[in-house]
Amino acid sequence: MKPALLIGTFLVLIVAGKSYSQTAKDRFDKLFTETTPEQSADLQSRMMEAKLHLKEDQKPTVDEINLTYAQKMQHIYNNGGRDFHLYKHMRTLSKDRDKEIRKVLTGDQYKFYVNMYKDQVTELIRKYVEELKQEEVQAEQSEKVYSTFLAMKYSQ
C-alpha cells in the first residue's frame, strides 16, 4: 500500500469521521499550528536520511521536496477548513509527493519508505482506535452514573 493511501486512510478517520477522538484531532491540529513547514520538512528529511540511508546527492532533492510539500500542506490546512475537502486535498498532495520521492530513491529505499509509512500510519490508527474505545468506556460509565443519579432522584 502506498504512503499516500495510508495517510489518506488515517485522515479519513480523523477528519471525516462523525465521532472521533478529540485528542486525535488535537494532535492533527498541533501538527499544523505548533510547527512551521520548515520545521516539519526538516524533521521529515532528517528521519528519511537516517532511516533510508540517503546518499549525499539525494539529500538536497529530498529536502526540497519535503519543504515544498510541507508548505503546500500548511496552505491547504490554513485555507481548506476541517472537513472532507481538507482530506481530499492532503491526500492528493501526498500522492504527488510520493511520485517525486520515488524518482529520487532507489528501489530498495522506496520499499523501505513505503513500509516505514505503513508502520507509522498503522500505529496512528491503532492509537486512534484505542482512544475511541476509551471514550466509549467513559461514555458508558457516565451514562451509568447519570442513570444511577436519576434512579436515586426519582426514588425519593
VMD Tcl script that builds the backbone (N, CA, C; Angstrom):
set m [mol new atoms 468]
animate dup $m
set s [atomselect $m all]
$s set {name element resname resid chain x y z} {
  {N N MET 1 A 0.839 -1.171 0.000}
  {CA C MET 1 A 0.000 0.000 0.000}
  {C C MET 1 A 0.890 1.242 0.000}
  {N N LYS 2 A 0.548 2.223 -0.806}
  {CA C LYS 2 A 1.367 3.429 -0.922}
  {C C LYS 2 A 1.168 4.346 0.281}
  {N N PRO 3 A 2.206 5.120 0.636}
  {CA C PRO 3 A 2.101 6.019 1.780}
  {C C PRO 3 A 0.927 6.990 1.680}
  {N N ALA 4 A 0.662 7.502 0.484}
  {CA C ALA 4 A -0.439 8.460 0.335}
  {C C ALA 4 A -1.775 7.820 0.696}
  {N N LEU 5 A -1.967 6.566 0.315}
  {CA C LEU 5 A -3.200 5.870 0.636}
  {C C LEU 5 A -3.307 5.634 2.134}
  {N N LEU 6 A -2.195 5.278 2.745}
  {CA C LEU 6 A -2.186 5.065 4.188}
  {C C LEU 6 A -2.480 6.360 4.932}
  {N N ILE 7 A -1.836 7.441 4.511}
  {CA C ILE 7 A -2.071 8.734 5.135}
  {C C ILE 7 A -3.519 9.148 4.903}
  {N N GLY 8 A -4.002 8.902 3.710}
  {CA C GLY 8 A -5.396 9.220 3.403}
  {C C GLY 8 A -6.363 8.462 4.289}
  {N N THR 9 A -6.074 7.197 4.538}
  {CA C THR 9 A -6.924 6.392 5.411}
  {C C THR 9 A -6.985 6.997 6.800}
  {N N PHE 10 A -5.831 7.394 7.313}
  {CA C PHE 10 A -5.797 7.999 8.642}
  {C C PHE 10 A -6.534 9.332 8.649}
  {N N LEU 11 A -6.332 10.134 7.616}
  {CA C LEU 11 A -7.020 11.428 7.551}
  {C C LEU 11 A -8.530 11.249 7.508}
  {N N VAL 12 A -8.998 10.219 6.794}
  {CA C VAL 12 A -10.438 9.962 6.758}
  {C C VAL 12 A -10.937 9.685 8.164}
  {N N LEU 13 A -10.183 8.899 8.899}
  {CA C LEU 13 A -10.598 8.574 10.263}
  {C C LEU 13 A -10.723 9.812 11.135}
  {N N ILE 14 A -9.757 10.721 11.058}
  {CA C ILE 14 A -9.800 11.856 11.978}
  {C C ILE 14 A -10.515 13.074 11.426}
  {N N VAL 15 A -10.600 13.222 10.114}
  {CA C VAL 15 A -11.211 14.415 9.555}
  {C C VAL 15 A -12.667 14.178 9.162}
  {N N ALA 16 A -12.949 13.055 8.532}
  {CA C ALA 16 A -14.293 12.829 8.012}
  {C C ALA 16 A -15.172 12.020 8.956}
  {N N GLY 17 A -14.612 11.456 9.998}
  {CA C GLY 17 A -15.389 10.659 10.941}
  {C C GLY 17 A -16.397 11.504 11.688}
  {N N LYS 18 A -17.568 10.939 11.954}
  {CA C LYS 18 A -18.607 11.694 12.659}
  {C C LYS 18 A -18.286 11.838 14.128}
  {N N SER 19 A -17.788 10.785 14.756}
  {CA C SER 19 A -17.427 10.926 16.163}
  {C C SER 19 A -15.993 10.449 16.303}
  {N N TYR 20 A -15.104 11.373 16.450}
  {CA C TYR 20 A -13.718 10.987 16.565}
  {C C TYR 20 A -13.114 11.579 17.824}
  {N N SER 21 A -12.024 11.017 18.200}
  {CA C SER 21 A -11.360 11.408 19.430}
  {C C SER 21 A -10.875 12.850 19.358}
  {N N GLN 22 A -11.178 13.616 20.381}
  {CA C GLN 22 A -10.715 14.998 20.419}
  {C C GLN 22 A -9.193 15.051 20.497}
  {N N THR 23 A -8.596 14.111 21.210}
  {CA C THR 23 A -7.139 14.143 21.322}
  {C C THR 23 A -6.480 13.836 19.984}
  {N N ALA 24 A -7.056 12.950 19.193}
  {CA C ALA 24 A -6.500 12.674 17.862}
  {C C ALA 24 A -6.610 13.918 16.985}
  {N N LYS 25 A -7.746 14.586 17.054}
  {CA C LYS 25 A -7.930 15.819 16.283}
  {C C LYS 25 A -6.958 16.889 16.765}
  {N N ASP 26 A -6.786 16.982 18.083}
  {CA C ASP 26 A -5.851 17.968 18.637}
  {C C ASP 26 A -4.439 17.721 18.134}
  {N N ARG 27 A -4.024 16.462 18.102}
  {CA C ARG 27 A -2.670 16.144 17.612}
  {C C ARG 27 A -2.533 16.515 16.138}
  {N N PHE 28 A -3.579 16.253 15.378}
  {CA C PHE 28 A -3.573 16.608 13.956}
  {C C PHE 28 A -3.449 18.120 13.808}
  {N N ASP 29 A -4.238 18.863 14.585}
  {CA C ASP 29 A -4.187 20.325 14.519}
  {C C ASP 29 A -2.826 20.860 14.964}
  {N N LYS 30 A -2.250 20.270 16.008}
  {CA C LYS 30 A -0.950 20.719 16.507}
  {C C LYS 30 A 0.138 20.580 15.451}
  {N N LEU 31 A 0.004 19.555 14.623}
  {CA C LEU 31 A 0.974 19.352 13.553}
  {C C LEU 31 A 1.097 20.610 12.701}
  {N N PHE 32 A -0.014 21.297 12.499}
  {CA C PHE 32 A -0.020 22.474 11.635}
  {C C PHE 32 A 0.037 23.791 12.389}
  {N N THR 33 A -0.294 23.787 13.673}
  {CA C THR 33 A -0.324 25.047 14.410}
  {C C THR 33 A 0.913 25.275 15.270}
  {N N GLU 34 A 1.611 24.211 15.624}
  {CA C GLU 34 A 2.758 24.369 16.522}
  {C C GLU 34 A 4.105 24.148 15.841}
  {N N THR 35 A 4.087 23.839 14.572}
  {CA C THR 35 A 5.339 23.719 13.824}
  {C C THR 35 A 5.205 24.478 12.513}
  {N N THR 36 A 6.315 24.987 12.045}
  {CA C THR 36 A 6.317 25.657 10.744}
  {C C THR 36 A 6.541 24.605 9.665}
  {N N PRO 37 A 6.213 24.921 8.424}
  {CA C PRO 37 A 6.510 23.981 7.338}
  {C C PRO 37 A 8.011 23.652 7.280}
  {N N GLU 38 A 8.837 24.638 7.585}
  {CA C GLU 38 A 10.290 24.412 7.558}
  {C C GLU 38 A 10.706 23.402 8.628}
  {N N GLN 39 A 10.136 23.531 9.819}
  {CA C GLN 39 A 10.448 22.582 10.891}
  {C C GLN 39 A 9.948 21.192 10.537}
  {N N SER 40 A 8.765 21.132 10.007}
  {CA C SER 40 A 8.164 19.859 9.613}
  {C C SER 40 A 9.009 19.181 8.528}
  {N N ALA 41 A 9.398 19.947 7.522}
  {CA C ALA 41 A 10.206 19.407 6.424}
  {C C ALA 41 A 11.571 18.959 6.923}
  {N N ASP 42 A 12.180 19.745 7.812}
  {CA C ASP 42 A 13.487 19.392 8.362}
  {C C ASP 42 A 13.406 18.083 9.145}
  {N N LEU 43 A 12.389 17.946 9.966}
  {CA C LEU 43 A 12.204 16.709 10.728}
  {C C LEU 43 A 12.014 15.521 9.798}
  {N N GLN 44 A 11.183 15.709 8.792}
  {CA C GLN 44 A 10.924 14.653 7.807}
  {C C GLN 44 A 12.215 14.263 7.084}
  {N N SER 45 A 12.972 15.242 6.663}
  {CA C SER 45 A 14.227 14.977 5.938}
  {C C SER 45 A 15.236 14.248 6.817}
  {N N ARG 46 A 15.374 14.696 8.069}
  {CA C ARG 46 A 16.325 14.034 8.976}
  {C C ARG 46 A 15.924 12.581 9.237}
  {N N MET 47 A 14.624 12.351 9.394}
  {CA C MET 47 A 14.149 10.987 9.604}
  {C C MET 47 A 14.425 10.125 8.369}
  {N N MET 48 A 14.161 10.683 7.199}
  {CA C MET 48 A 14.398 9.932 5.967}
  {C C MET 48 A 15.889 9.663 5.766}
  {N N GLU 49 A 16.730 10.655 6.058}
  {CA C GLU 49 A 18.182 10.461 5.926}
  {C C GLU 49 A 18.658 9.326 6.819}
  {N N ALA 50 A 18.173 9.310 8.036}
  {CA C ALA 50 A 18.606 8.292 9.000}
  {C C ALA 50 A 18.072 6.912 8.646}
  {N N LYS 51 A 16.805 6.827 8.339}
  {CA C LYS 51 A 16.187 5.516 8.123}
  {C C LYS 51 A 16.432 4.947 6.732}
  {N N LEU 52 A 16.561 5.825 5.739}
  {CA C LEU 52 A 16.729 5.354 4.360}
  {C C LEU 52 A 18.187 5.378 3.910}
  {N N HIS 53 A 19.058 5.884 4.775}
  {CA C HIS 53 A 20.489 5.994 4.442}
  {C C HIS 53 A 20.678 6.695 3.095}
  {N N LEU 54 A 20.126 7.901 3.029}
  {CA C LEU 54 A 20.205 8.675 1.786}
  {C C LEU 54 A 21.653 8.981 1.439}
  {N N LYS 55 A 21.923 8.965 0.147}
  {CA C LYS 55 A 23.251 9.343 -0.345}
  {C C LYS 55 A 23.329 10.868 -0.372}
  {N N GLU 56 A 24.544 11.386 -0.378}
  {CA C GLU 56 A 24.742 12.843 -0.359}
  {C C GLU 56 A 24.026 13.542 -1.509}
  {N N ASP 57 A 23.997 12.921 -2.686}
  {CA C ASP 57 A 23.355 13.567 -3.832}
  {C C ASP 57 A 21.827 13.496 -3.763}
  {N N GLN 58 A 21.274 12.633 -2.907}
  {CA C GLN 58 A 19.827 12.543 -2.747}
  {C C GLN 58 A 19.289 13.574 -1.747}
  {N N LYS 59 A 20.110 13.932 -0.766}
  {CA C LYS 59 A 19.655 14.779 0.339}
  {C C LYS 59 A 19.080 16.127 -0.092}
  {N N PRO 60 A 19.760 16.896 -0.952}
  {CA C PRO 60 A 19.190 18.208 -1.321}
  {C C PRO 60 A 17.832 18.092 -2.025}
  {N N THR 61 A 17.686 17.085 -2.864}
  {CA C THR 61 A 16.424 16.910 -3.582}
  {C C THR 61 A 15.309 16.506 -2.623}
  {N N VAL 62 A 15.619 15.593 -1.701}
  {CA C VAL 62 A 14.631 15.169 -0.702}
  {C C VAL 62 A 14.251 16.353 0.187}
  {N N ASP 63 A 15.248 17.149 0.590}
  {CA C ASP 63 A 14.972 18.339 1.408}
  {C C ASP 63 A 14.021 19.287 0.678}
  {N N GLU 64 A 14.292 19.518 -0.589}
  {CA C GLU 64 A 13.471 20.430 -1.390}
  {C C GLU 64 A 12.041 19.904 -1.538}
  {N N ILE 65 A 11.893 18.615 -1.812}
  {CA C ILE 65 A 10.562 18.006 -1.946}
  {C C ILE 65 A 9.801 18.127 -0.629}
  {N N ASN 66 A 10.468 17.779 0.463}
  {CA C ASN 66 A 9.804 17.838 1.767}
  {C C ASN 66 A 9.349 19.253 2.109}
  {N N LEU 67 A 10.188 20.247 1.843}
  {CA C LEU 67 A 9.819 21.631 2.136}
  {C C LEU 67 A 8.659 22.083 1.247}
  {N N THR 68 A 8.740 21.793 -0.025}
  {CA C THR 68 A 7.674 22.188 -0.953}
  {C C THR 68 A 6.326 21.635 -0.508}
  {N N TYR 69 A 6.294 20.352 -0.170}
  {CA C TYR 69 A 5.022 19.740 0.190}
  {C C TYR 69 A 4.576 20.109 1.603}
  {N N ALA 70 A 5.495 20.370 2.506}
  {CA C ALA 70 A 5.111 20.847 3.844}
  {C C ALA 70 A 4.447 22.220 3.718}
  {N N GLN 71 A 4.980 23.072 2.850}
  {CA C GLN 71 A 4.383 24.395 2.632}
  {C C GLN 71 A 2.998 24.269 1.996}
  {N N LYS 72 A 2.870 23.371 1.036}
  {CA C LYS 72 A 1.567 23.167 0.392}
  {C C LYS 72 A 0.541 22.612 1.378}
  {N N MET 73 A 0.969 21.672 2.217}
  {CA C MET 73 A 0.065 21.098 3.220}
  {C C MET 73 A -0.393 22.179 4.207}
  {N N GLN 74 A 0.538 23.021 4.622}
  {CA C GLN 74 A 0.200 24.095 5.557}
  {C C GLN 74 A -0.812 25.039 4.925}
  {N N HIS 75 A -0.597 25.377 3.664}
  {CA C HIS 75 A -1.515 26.268 2.950}
  {C C HIS 75 A -2.915 25.643 2.883}
  {N N ILE 76 A -2.988 24.373 2.569}
  {CA C ILE 76 A -4.289 23.703 2.493}
  {C C ILE 76 A -4.951 23.675 3.862}
  {N N TYR 77 A -4.173 23.365 4.895}
  {CA C TYR 77 A -4.731 23.337 6.246}
  {C C TYR 77 A -5.274 24.712 6.625}
  {N N ASN 78 A -4.515 25.751 6.332}
  {CA C ASN 78 A -4.934 27.115 6.698}
  {C C ASN 78 A -6.166 27.569 5.928}
  {N N ASN 79 A -6.321 27.103 4.699}
  {CA C ASN 79 A -7.399 27.606 3.841}
  {C C ASN 79 A -8.474 26.580 3.502}
  {N N GLY 80 A -8.246 25.328 3.910}
  {CA C GLY 80 A -9.148 24.272 3.461}
  {C C GLY 80 A -10.221 23.854 4.431}
  {N N GLY 81 A -10.295 24.487 5.584}
  {CA C GLY 81 A -11.297 24.054 6.549}
  {C C GLY 81 A -10.898 22.729 7.175}
  {N N ARG 82 A -11.815 22.155 7.892}
  {CA C ARG 82 A -11.531 20.914 8.608}
  {C C ARG 82 A -12.592 19.876 8.237}
  {N N ASP 83 A -12.703 19.602 6.982}
  {CA C ASP 83 A -13.738 18.683 6.544}
  {C C ASP 83 A -13.193 17.737 5.487}
  {N N PHE 84 A -14.085 17.125 4.773}
  {CA C PHE 84 A -13.709 16.144 3.768}
  {C C PHE 84 A -12.812 16.745 2.684}
  {N N HIS 85 A -13.003 18.016 2.359}
  {CA C HIS 85 A -12.188 18.656 1.326}
  {C C HIS 85 A -10.724 18.753 1.767}
  {N N LEU 86 A -10.518 18.989 3.033}
  {CA C LEU 86 A -9.159 19.023 3.580}
  {C C LEU 86 A -8.486 17.671 3.340}
  {N N TYR 87 A -9.167 16.614 3.695}
  {CA C TYR 87 A -8.646 15.264 3.486}
  {C C TYR 87 A -8.321 15.020 2.018}
  {N N LYS 88 A -9.244 15.393 1.157}
  {CA C LYS 88 A -9.079 15.155 -0.277}
  {C C LYS 88 A -7.840 15.880 -0.825}
  {N N HIS 89 A -7.678 17.131 -0.456}
  {CA C HIS 89 A -6.533 17.906 -0.935}
  {C C HIS 89 A -5.215 17.354 -0.379}
  {N N MET 90 A -5.222 17.003 0.893}
  {CA C MET 90 A -3.995 16.486 1.501}
  {C C MET 90 A -3.626 15.125 0.914}
  {N N ARG 91 A -4.610 14.328 0.630}
  {CA C ARG 91 A -4.334 13.020 0.026}
  {C C ARG 91 A -3.728 13.198 -1.370}
  {N N THR 92 A -4.260 14.118 -2.137}
  {CA C THR 92 A -3.720 14.403 -3.467}
  {C C THR 92 A -2.270 14.869 -3.364}
  {N N LEU 93 A -1.999 15.771 -2.413}
  {CA C LEU 93 A -0.623 16.234 -2.219}
  {C C LEU 93 A 0.298 15.090 -1.814}
  {N N SER 94 A -0.183 14.204 -0.956}
  {CA C SER 94 A 0.634 13.066 -0.534}
  {C C SER 94 A 0.982 12.172 -1.724}
  {N N LYS 95 A 0.021 11.959 -2.598}
  {CA C LYS 95 A 0.278 11.156 -3.802}
  {C C LYS 95 A 1.335 11.833 -4.684}
  {N N ASP 96 A 1.188 13.137 -4.872}
  {CA C ASP 96 A 2.147 13.874 -5.700}
  {C C ASP 96 A 3.547 13.824 -5.086}
  {N N ARG 97 A 3.614 13.995 -3.780}
  {CA C ARG 97 A 4.908 13.942 -3.077}
  {C C ARG 97 A 5.544 12.562 -3.238}
  {N N ASP 98 A 4.738 11.519 -3.090}
  {CA C ASP 98 A 5.261 10.155 -3.246}
  {C C ASP 98 A 5.850 9.934 -4.637}
  {N N LYS 99 A 5.196 10.481 -5.648}
  {CA C LYS 99 A 5.705 10.336 -7.017}
  {C C LYS 99 A 7.084 10.986 -7.146}
  {N N GLU 100 A 7.230 12.171 -6.560}
  {CA C GLU 100 A 8.519 12.863 -6.635}
  {C C GLU 100 A 9.590 12.144 -5.823}
  {N N ILE 101 A 9.226 11.692 -4.638}
  {CA C ILE 101 A 10.181 10.972 -3.784}
  {C C ILE 101 A 10.633 9.685 -4.466}
  {N N ARG 102 A 9.704 9.014 -5.122}
  {CA C ARG 102 A 10.035 7.746 -5.788}
  {C C ARG 102 A 11.120 7.935 -6.849}
  {N N LYS 103 A 11.110 9.085 -7.522}
  {CA C LYS 103 A 12.114 9.364 -8.554}
  {C C LYS 103 A 13.511 9.521 -7.969}
  {N N VAL 104 A 13.588 9.915 -6.690}
  {CA C VAL 104 A 14.876 10.188 -6.046}
  {C C VAL 104 A 15.454 8.937 -5.384}
  {N N LEU 105 A 14.575 8.103 -4.828}
  {CA C LEU 105 A 15.025 6.941 -4.061}
  {C C LEU 105 A 15.324 5.748 -4.968}
  {N N THR 106 A 16.190 4.873 -4.475}
  {CA C THR 106 A 16.426 3.609 -5.166}
  {C C THR 106 A 15.214 2.716 -4.914}
  {N N GLY 107 A 15.127 1.602 -5.615}
  {CA C GLY 107 A 14.014 0.671 -5.426}
  {C C GLY 107 A 13.907 0.184 -3.992}
  {N N ASP 108 A 15.040 -0.208 -3.415}
  {CA C ASP 108 A 15.038 -0.698 -2.034}
  {C C ASP 108 A 14.676 0.406 -1.045}
  {N N GLN 109 A 15.181 1.613 -1.284}
  {CA C GLN 109 A 14.850 2.730 -0.401}
  {C C GLN 109 A 13.350 3.022 -0.447}
  {N N TYR 110 A 12.791 2.976 -1.648}
  {CA C TYR 110 A 11.370 3.274 -1.769}
  {C C TYR 110 A 10.523 2.213 -1.064}
  {N N LYS 111 A 10.906 0.958 -1.200}
  {CA C LYS 111 A 10.179 -0.108 -0.496}
  {C C LYS 111 A 10.224 0.137 1.011}
  {N N PHE 112 A 11.399 0.509 1.513}
  {CA C PHE 112 A 11.534 0.782 2.938}
  {C C PHE 112 A 10.697 1.990 3.329}
  {N N TYR 113 A 10.696 3.012 2.488}
  {CA C TYR 113 A 9.902 4.230 2.696}
  {C C TYR 113 A 8.423 3.885 2.824}
  {N N VAL 114 A 7.912 3.065 1.921}
  {CA C VAL 114 A 6.510 2.660 1.950}
  {C C VAL 114 A 6.206 1.903 3.241}
  {N N ASN 115 A 7.067 0.958 3.591}
  {CA C ASN 115 A 6.851 0.182 4.815}
  {C C ASN 115 A 6.954 1.051 6.065}
  {N N MET 116 A 7.858 2.011 6.036}
  {CA C MET 116 A 8.031 2.917 7.161}
  {C C MET 116 A 6.731 3.701 7.406}
  {N N TYR 117 A 6.148 4.234 6.344}
  {CA C TYR 117 A 4.896 4.972 6.482}
  {C C TYR 117 A 3.743 4.051 6.846}
  {N N LYS 118 A 3.756 2.875 6.306}
  {CA C LYS 118 A 2.721 1.901 6.645}
  {C C LYS 118 A 2.744 1.632 8.151}
  {N N ASP 119 A 3.929 1.427 8.697}
  {CA C ASP 119 A 4.061 1.179 10.138}
  {C C ASP 119 A 3.613 2.387 10.954}
  {N N GLN 120 A 4.007 3.581 10.521}
  {CA C GLN 120 A 3.632 4.797 11.255}
  {C C GLN 120 A 2.124 5.010 11.243}
  {N N VAL 121 A 1.513 4.855 10.093}
  {CA C VAL 121 A 0.075 5.077 9.992}
  {C C VAL 121 A -0.684 3.981 10.730}
  {N N THR 122 A -0.198 2.757 10.653}
  {CA C THR 122 A -0.831 1.669 11.397}
  {C C THR 122 A -0.822 1.975 12.887}
  {N N GLU 123 A 0.294 2.495 13.387}
  {CA C GLU 123 A 0.397 2.858 14.800}
  {C C GLU 123 A -0.543 4.016 15.136}
  {N N LEU 124 A -0.629 5.004 14.264}
  {CA C LEU 124 A -1.552 6.121 14.485}
  {C C LEU 124 A -3.002 5.636 14.534}
  {N N ILE 125 A -3.345 4.748 13.626}
  {CA C ILE 125 A -4.708 4.213 13.592}
  {C C ILE 125 A -4.970 3.392 14.853}
  {N N ARG 126 A -3.992 2.597 15.280}
  {CA C ARG 126 A -4.145 1.796 16.494}
  {C C ARG 126 A -4.409 2.707 17.698}
  {N N LYS 127 A -3.613 3.772 17.812}
  {CA C LYS 127 A -3.793 4.713 18.922}
  {C C LYS 127 A -5.152 5.401 18.837}
  {N N TYR 128 A -5.553 5.753 17.635}
  {CA C TYR 128 A -6.833 6.415 17.420}
  {C C TYR 128 A -7.987 5.508 17.849}
  {N N VAL 129 A -7.937 4.252 17.426}
  {CA C VAL 129 A -8.983 3.293 17.791}
  {C C VAL 129 A -8.987 3.076 19.301}
  {N N GLU 130 A -7.817 3.008 19.882}
  {CA C GLU 130 A -7.702 2.859 21.338}
  {C C GLU 130 A -8.358 4.044 22.057}
  {N N GLU 131 A -8.128 5.256 21.554}
  {CA C GLU 131 A -8.748 6.443 22.140}
  {C C GLU 131 A -10.258 6.397 22.001}
  {N N LEU 132 A -10.741 5.945 20.853}
  {CA C LEU 132 A -12.187 5.837 20.657}
  {C C LEU 132 A -12.791 4.847 21.643}
  {N N LYS 133 A -12.109 3.715 21.836}
  {CA C LYS 133 A -12.602 2.715 22.786}
  {C C LYS 133 A -12.634 3.290 24.191}
  {N N GLN 134 A -11.595 4.044 24.550}
  {CA C GLN 134 A -11.539 4.657 25.874}
  {C C GLN 134 A -12.680 5.657 26.050}
  {N N GLU 135 A -12.935 6.438 25.014}
  {CA C GLU 135 A -14.047 7.395 25.076}
  {C C GLU 135 A -15.381 6.666 25.229}
  {N N GLU 136 A -15.504 5.537 24.527}
  {CA C GLU 136 A -16.735 4.754 24.617}
  {C C GLU 136 A -16.933 4.234 26.038}
  {N N VAL 137 A -15.865 3.745 26.654}
  {CA C VAL 137 A -15.926 3.263 28.035}
  {C C VAL 137 A -16.309 4.415 28.958}
  {N N GLN 138 A -15.686 5.573 28.758}
  {CA C GLN 138 A -16.006 6.734 29.590}
  {C C GLN 138 A -17.461 7.153 29.409}
  {N N ALA 139 A -17.947 7.098 28.174}
  {CA C ALA 139 A -19.344 7.465 27.913}
  {C C ALA 139 A -20.288 6.482 28.605}
  {N N GLU 140 A -19.954 5.190 28.556}
  {CA C GLU 140 A -20.776 4.183 29.231}
  {C C GLU 140 A -20.784 4.416 30.738}
  {N N GLN 141 A -19.623 4.731 31.292}
  {CA C GLN 141 A -19.540 4.989 32.731}
  {C C GLN 141 A -20.343 6.234 33.099}
  {N N SER 142 A -20.246 7.268 32.292}
  {CA C SER 142 A -21.014 8.489 32.548}
  {C C SER 142 A -22.510 8.207 32.483}
  {N N GLU 143 A -22.887 7.393 31.516}
  {CA C GLU 143 A -24.301 7.043 31.373}
  {C C GLU 143 A -24.789 6.273 32.596}
  {N N LYS 144 A -23.968 5.359 33.112}
  {CA C LYS 144 A -24.341 4.593 34.304}
  {C C LYS 144 A -24.475 5.513 35.512}
  {N N VAL 145 A -23.536 6.435 35.658}
  {CA C VAL 145 A -23.601 7.384 36.775}
  {C C VAL 145 A -24.859 8.230 36.659}
  {N N TYR 146 A -25.152 8.701 35.461}
  {CA C TYR 146 A -26.339 9.523 35.239}
  {C C TYR 146 A -27.607 8.718 35.511}
  {N N SER 147 A -27.656 7.485 35.043}
  {CA C SER 147 A -28.815 6.620 35.288}
  {C C SER 147 A -29.001 6.377 36.773}
  {N N THR 148 A -27.895 6.141 37.491}
  {CA C THR 148 A -27.960 5.939 38.935}
  {C C THR 148 A -28.473 7.198 39.617}
  {N N PHE 149 A -27.970 8.345 39.178}
  {CA C PHE 149 A -28.414 9.620 39.727}
  {C C PHE 149 A -29.913 9.806 39.515}
  {N N LEU 150 A -30.399 9.536 38.307}
  {CA C LEU 150 A -31.833 9.684 38.017}
  {C C LEU 150 A -32.653 8.715 38.841}
  {N N ALA 151 A -32.161 7.493 38.960}
  {CA C ALA 151 A -32.874 6.499 39.754}
  {C C ALA 151 A -32.984 6.948 41.203}
  {N N MET 152 A -31.894 7.483 41.737}
  {CA C MET 152 A -31.895 7.969 43.107}
  {C C MET 152 A -32.818 9.185 43.267}
  {N N LYS 153 A -32.776 10.067 42.288}
  {CA C LYS 153 A -33.557 11.298 42.340}
  {C C LYS 153 A -35.060 10.987 42.334}
  {N N TYR 154 A -35.447 10.078 41.459}
  {CA C TYR 154 A -36.876 9.787 41.304}
  {C C TYR 154 A -37.383 8.739 42.284}
  {N N SER 155 A -36.485 8.097 43.016}
  {CA C SER 155 A -36.937 7.123 44.004}
  {C C SER 155 A -37.247 7.783 45.342}
  {N N GLN 156 A -36.895 9.036 45.475}
  {CA C GLN 156 A -37.144 9.745 46.741}
  {C C GLN 156 A -38.536 10.255 46.828}
}
mol reanalyze $m
mol bondsrecalc $m
mol representation Tube
mol addrep $m
